[in-house]
Amino acid sequence: MMTIDKFNFAGKKAIVRVDFNVPLNEEGKITDDTRIRGALPTLKKVLADGGALIIMSHMGKPKGKVNAKYSLSQIVDAVAAALGTPVQFAPDCAKAQEAAAALKPGEVLLLENLRFYPEEEGKPVGIEKEDPAYEDAKKAMKASQKEFAKTLASYADCYVMDAFGTAHRKHASTAVIADYFDADHKMLGYLMEKEVQAVDNVLKDIKRPFTAIMGGSKVSTKIGIIENLMDKVDNLILCGGMAFTFAKAQGGKIGNSLVEDDKLDLALDIMAKAKAKGVNLVLGCDCVAADAFANDAHTQVCDDKNIPDGWMGLDAGPKTREEFKAAIKGAKTILWNGPAGVFEMDNFAGGSKVIAEAIAEATKEGAFSLIGGGDSVACINKFGMADQVSYISTGGGALLEAIEGKILPGIAAIRGDK
């Protein structure tokens, strides 16, 4: 497989898929430029070699229609400032042949939002799945998706995939386009290489003990990951809203706490599997409960299986936090996805903060720590501890699917895996 370090971009045009789906405020200004900064090493390598650079990305979910709210024209100045060089803009990503052809070494062209075309995602628009004509529409869309990818490929001599956040999607710009370049002219960017390495560290090159922390509101969205991790981890912390499904499954009273009533058997099944495999499953024993979903609500610490009616658990309690610390202390591999409470509200951020501090401490003692998924990243940034962990993943869904053991189309397309 070609790597970006081995490739010389001198005199070549490179089309690079990045993830510039950055958050914008009402004025169209970027509120967090992490994703732009993450792509800079790859983009600068192309320019430093003496190549011409074509950047493509999506933004938001315009559903195959042009929508000014999601126009990448809003970020041209920010990208130019980050790169330290002027950036040209192509207002139609599928009609940029002339602009691409005129590009000279050292010049940069940013294409308009790929998702303004339904071909990018490859899903038929304006027809429901239940419609008898849907299958034919889907076939037709797949054919036009190939043409769309071929058009994008025609702009450049080589293709670089550096958008880990969309690597789990078989879209025109993340996977299909790779078919139009030979093995020596397609490669992963630096960000993708780091992401793939980080996932390999927690799944293949495991240093023990291995502690995984899965938080968030629903056990149903994490079941594939929990099952894949069950054969790999020594300690598994399940926290956040999903913990109350486990508490109720064990006959607990959980008041108005979040629960998935149709997943109670699944929760018991997970507990049984952990026991059978010798995994230390940490579910906690107490919580900080509130009488309303608000930062200024009245609070009390409760046994998590005896929450009064009208109250809801919004954070891990003091005893549970000690259990978290004990399971993280001394770990050599740590994976964290999902907070332990409603961390956005300062009064319910304590459990998540204890996890972050324990991970930072273990990392200082030599652990490899991988933080991934939007909320966990927001969490670690809120506590100002991003520089105290080994790696923060830029991909939410992509990271989770990789940890589930799934092959990501955006990586398979470069590696030639089927």
C-alpha positions in Angstrom: 0.0 0.0 0.0 1.3 3.5 -0.9 1.9 5.8 2.0 1.8 9.6 2.0 5.4 9.7 3.3 6.7 7.6 0.3 4.8 9.6 -2.3 6.3 12.7 -3.9 3.6 15.2 -4.9 5.9 17.4 -7.0 4.2 18.5 -10.2 1.1 16.4 -9.3 -2.5 17.5 -8.5 -3.8 15.8 -5.4 -7.4 15.6 -4.5 -7.7 15.2 -0.7 -10.9 14.1 1.1 -11.0 15.9 4.4 -13.6 16.3 7.1 -14.3 20.0 7.3 -17.8 19.5 8.7 -17.0 22.1 11.3 -19.6 23.8 13.6 -20.7 27.3 12.6 -22.5 29.9 14.6 -25.4 32.1 13.3 -23.0 34.4 11.6 -21.4 31.5 9.7 -18.2 31.7 11.8 -16.4 28.5 12.9 -16.8 27.8 16.6 -14.3 24.8 16.7 -11.6 24.4 14.1 -10.2 21.1 15.4 -11.0 19.2 12.2 -9.3 21.8 10.0 -6.2 21.7 12.2 -6.2 17.9 12.1 -6.0 17.9 8.3 -3.1 20.4 8.0 -0.1 18.0 8.1 -1.5 16.2 5.1 -2.4 19.3 3.1 0.9 21.0 3.9 2.8 17.9 2.7 1.2 18.1 -0.7 2.2 21.8 -1.0 5.7 21.4 0.5 6.5 18.7 -2.1 5.4 21.1 -4.9 2.0 19.7 -5.6 -1.3 21.4 -6.4 -4.0 20.8 -3.9 -7.8 20.1 -4.4 -9.7 19.9 -1.1 -13.1 18.3 -0.9 -15.5 17.8 2.0 -19.1 17.7 3.1 -20.9 19.9 5.6 -24.0 19.0 7.5 -26.9 17.1 5.9 -28.3 19.1 3.0 -29.8 15.8 1.6 -28.7 16.2 -2.0 -29.9 19.8 -2.4 -28.0 23.1 -2.6 -28.4 24.9 0.8 -26.5 28.1 1.5 -26.5 27.3 5.2 -24.1 24.4 4.4 -21.9 26.1 1.8 -18.2 25.6 2.3 -17.7 29.1 0.9 -18.1 30.2 4.6 -14.9 28.5 5.6 -12.6 29.6 2.7 -10.9 32.4 4.6 -10.4 30.1 7.7 -8.8 27.4 5.6 -6.6 29.9 3.8 -5.5 31.3 7.2 -4.7 27.8 8.6 -2.7 26.9 5.5 -1.0 30.2 5.2 -1.8 30.5 1.5 -4.7 31.8 -0.6 -7.5 29.3 -1.4 -9.6 29.4 -4.5 -13.2 28.2 -4.4 -15.2 26.1 -6.9 -18.9 26.9 -6.4 -20.0 23.5 -7.9 -18.0 20.5 -7.0 -19.0 18.5 -10.1 -18.2 21.4 -12.5 -14.7 22.3 -11.4 -12.8 20.9 -14.4 -11.5 24.2 -15.6 -10.5 25.5 -12.2 -8.7 22.2 -11.4 -7.0 22.1 -14.8 -5.7 25.7 -14.3 -4.3 24.9 -10.9 -0.5 25.4 -10.6 1.9 23.8 -8.1 1.5 25.4 -4.7 -2.1 26.5 -5.4 -5.2 25.4 -3.5 -8.8 24.8 -4.7 -11.6 24.1 -2.2 -14.7 22.4 -3.8 -18.2 23.2 -2.7 -20.1 20.8 -0.4 -20.1 17.3 -1.9 -23.5 16.5 -0.4 -25.2 19.2 -2.5 -25.3 16.2 -4.9 -27.3 13.1 -3.8 -24.7 11.0 -5.7 -22.2 11.7 -2.9 -24.1 9.6 -0.4 -25.6 7.4 -3.2 -29.2 7.4 -1.8 -32.2 8.1 -4.0 -33.9 11.3 -3.2 -37.7 12.0 -3.1 -38.7 8.3 -2.9 -39.5 6.2 0.2 -37.9 2.8 0.8 -41.4 1.3 0.8 -42.1 2.5 -2.8 -42.0 -0.5 -5.2 -39.8 1.7 -7.5 -37.2 2.2 -4.8 -34.9 -0.6 -5.8 -34.7 0.6 -9.4 -34.1 4.2 -8.2 -31.3 2.8 -6.0 -29.6 1.0 -8.9 -29.8 4.1 -11.0 -28.4 6.2 -8.2 -25.5 3.8 -7.7 -24.7 4.1 -11.5 -24.7 7.9 -11.3 -22.7 7.8 -8.1 -19.9 6.1 -10.1 -20.0 8.9 -12.7 -19.9 11.5 -10.0 -16.9 9.8 -8.4 -15.2 9.5 -11.8 -15.7 13.3 -12.3 -14.1 14.1 -9.0 -11.2 11.7 -9.8 -10.7 13.4 -13.2 -9.5 16.6 -11.5 -6.3 15.0 -10.1 -3.4 12.6 -10.5 -3.7 11.1 -7.1 -6.2 10.6 -4.2 -5.6 11.0 -0.5 -8.3 9.9 2.0 -7.9 11.8 5.2 -11.5 12.0 6.5 -11.7 9.4 9.3 -15.0 10.9 10.4 -16.7 9.6 7.2 -14.6 6.5 6.6 -17.4 4.2 7.7 -19.6 5.5 4.8 -19.2 4.1 1.3 -19.7 7.5 -0.3 -18.5 8.7 -3.7 -15.6 10.8 -2.2 -14.6 8.4 0.6 -14.6 5.0 -1.2 -15.9 4.9 -4.8 -13.4 7.5 -6.1 -10.5 5.2 -5.1 -11.5 2.8 -8.0 -10.3 5.4 -10.5 -6.7 5.4 -9.1 -4.2 2.6 -9.2 -2.6 1.4 -5.9 0.4 3.7 -6.3 -1.7 6.8 -6.6 -4.1 6.5 -3.7 -3.2 6.6 0.0 -4.3 7.5 3.5 -3.4 10.9 4.9 -1.5 11.4 8.1 -4.7 11.8 10.2 -6.2 8.6 8.8 -2.9 6.8 9.5 -2.9 8.0 13.1 -6.6 6.9 13.6 -6.0 3.5 12.1 -2.9 3.1 14.4 -4.8 4.2 17.5 -7.6 1.7 16.8 -5.0 -1.1 16.3 -3.4 -0.1 19.6 -6.6 -0.8 21.5 -7.8 -3.8 19.5 -4.7 -5.7 18.4 -1.7 -4.5 20.3 -3.3 -4.6 23.7 -1.2 -3.9 26.8 -2.9 -5.2 29.9 -4.8 -4.5 32.0 -7.3 -3.0 29.4 -10.1 -0.8 30.7 -12.9 0.3 28.4 -15.4 3.0 29.5 -18.7 3.1 27.6 -21.1 5.9 28.5 -24.0 7.7 26.9 -27.8 7.3 27.1 -28.5 4.1 25.3 -27.2 0.6 25.6 -28.8 -0.3 22.3 -26.5 2.0 20.3 -23.4 0.4 21.9 -24.3 -3.2 22.0 -22.0 -4.2 19.0 -19.0 -2.5 20.6 -19.8 -4.0 24.1 -19.9 -7.5 22.6 -16.7 -7.1 20.6 -14.9 -5.6 23.7 -16.1 -8.4 26.0 -13.4 -10.7 24.6 -10.7 -8.1 24.9 -11.1 -6.1 28.1 -10.2 -6.8 31.7 -12.5 -4.0 33.1 -15.6 -2.6 31.5 -17.3 0.5 32.9 -20.8 1.1 31.7 -22.0 4.5 32.8 -24.3 7.4 31.9 -27.9 7.0 31.1 -27.5 3.4 30.0 -26.6 2.4 33.6 -30.3 2.8 34.6 -31.4 0.1 32.2 -29.1 -2.2 34.0 -30.4 -1.0 37.4 -34.0 -1.6 36.4 -33.1 -5.0 34.9 -31.9 -6.1 38.4 -35.2 -5.1 39.9 -34.2 -1.6 40.9 -36.5 1.5 41.3 -35.1 4.2 39.0 -37.7 7.0 39.3 -37.8 9.1 36.1 -34.3 8.1 35.0 -33.6 7.3 31.4 -34.4 3.6 30.5 -34.8 1.3 27.6 -37.5 -1.0 28.8 -37.2 -3.3 25.8 -33.5 -3.8 26.6 -33.8 -5.2 30.1 -33.1 -8.8 29.0 -30.2 -7.6 27.0 -28.7 -5.9 30.0 -29.0 -9.1 32.0 -27.4 -11.0 29.1 -24.4 -8.6 29.1 -24.0 -9.1 32.8 -24.0 -12.9 32.4 -21.5 -12.7 29.6 -19.1 -10.5 31.5 -19.2 -13.0 34.5 -18.7 -16.0 32.2 -15.7 -14.3 30.5 -14.1 -13.1 33.8 -14.6 -9.4 32.9 -14.8 -6.9 35.8 -18.1 -5.2 34.9 -18.4 -1.8 36.7 -22.0 -0.5 36.8 -21.8 1.7 39.8 -24.0 1.7 42.9 -25.1 5.3 43.5 -26.0 8.4 41.5 -26.6 12.1 41.8 -30.4 12.4 41.3 -32.3 15.6 40.4 -35.9 16.6 40.6 -35.7 18.2 37.1 -33.5 18.1 34.0 -31.8 21.4 34.8 -28.5 22.6 36.2 -30.2 24.4 39.1 -32.5 21.4 40.0 -32.6 20.1 43.6 -30.2 17.1 44.0 -29.6 14.2 46.3 -27.3 11.2 46.3 -29.3 7.9 46.0 -28.7 4.2 45.7 -29.0 3.7 41.9 -31.6 1.0 42.5 -33.7 3.1 44.8 -34.3 6.5 43.2 -37.5 8.2 44.5 -40.5 8.7 42.2 -40.2 12.0 40.3 -36.4 12.1 40.5 -33.9 11.1 37.8 -30.2 10.0 37.9 -28.1 12.6 36.0 -24.6 11.7 37.2 -22.5 9.1 38.9 -22.5 9.2 42.7 -19.4 9.4 45.0 -19.1 5.6 45.6 -19.5 4.9 41.9 -16.8 7.5 41.1 -14.4 5.6 43.4 -15.2 2.4 41.6 -14.4 4.1 38.3 -11.1 5.3 39.6 -10.2 1.8 40.9 -11.0 0.2 37.5 -8.9 2.8 35.6 -5.9 2.9 38.0 -3.0 0.8 36.7 -4.6 0.2 33.3 -2.2 0.1 30.4 -4.8 0.4 27.6 -7.8 2.6 28.0 -10.7 3.4 25.7 -13.3 6.0 26.6 -16.5 6.6 24.6 -19.4 8.4 26.2 -19.8 10.5 29.4 -20.8 9.4 32.8 -23.6 12.0 33.3 -25.1 15.1 31.8 -21.6 16.7 31.6 -22.9 19.8 29.7 -24.5 20.9 33.0 -21.7 21.8 35.4 -23.5 20.3 38.4 -23.7 16.9 36.7 -20.2 16.8 35.2 -18.4 15.3 38.3 -18.5 11.7 37.3 -17.1 12.4 33.8 -14.4 14.6 35.3 -13.3 11.8 37.7 -13.0 9.5 34.6 -11.0 12.1 32.7 -8.6 12.7 35.7 -8.1 9.0 36.2 -7.3 8.5 32.5 -4.9 11.4 32.6 -3.2 9.9 35.6 -2.9 6.4 34.0 -1.6 7.9 30.8 1.1 9.7 32.8 2.1 6.3 34.1 2.5 4.9 30.7 -1.0 3.8 29.5 -2.2 4.2 25.9 -5.5 6.1 26.1 -7.9 6.6 23.2 -10.8 9.0 23.6 -13.4 9.0 20.9 -17.0 9.9 20.1 -18.3 13.5 20.0 -19.4 13.7 23.6 -16.2 12.2 25.1 -14.2 14.6 23.0 -16.3 17.6 24.1 -16.0 16.3 27.7 -12.2 16.1 27.7 -12.0 19.5 26.0 -14.4 21.0 28.6 -12.1 19.9 31.4 -9.0 21.2 29.5 -7.3 17.8 29.6 -7.0 17.0 25.8 -3.2 17.2 26.1 -3.1 14.7 28.9 -4.4 11.6 26.9 -2.6 9.6 24.2 -5.0 10.1 21.3 -8.3 11.9 20.6 -10.2 10.4 17.7 -11.9 12.7 15.2 -14.4 10.1 14.1 -17.5 9.3 16.2 -19.4 6.7 14.2 -16.3 5.6 12.3 -14.4 5.0 15.5 -17.3 3.0 17.0 -17.6 0.8 13.9 -13.9 0.2 13.8 -14.0 -0.9 17.5 -16.9 -3.1 16.7 -14.5 -4.9 14.3 -16.1 -3.7 11.1 -14.1 -3.0 8.0 -14.4 0.7 7.1 -15.1 1.3 3.4 -12.9 4.4 3.3 -9.9 2.3 4.5 -10.8 -0.8 2.5 -10.9 1.3 -0.7 -7.3 2.4 -0.2 -6.0 -1.0 1.0 -7.8 -2.9 -1.7 -9.7 -5.0 0.9 -13.1 -6.3 -0.1 
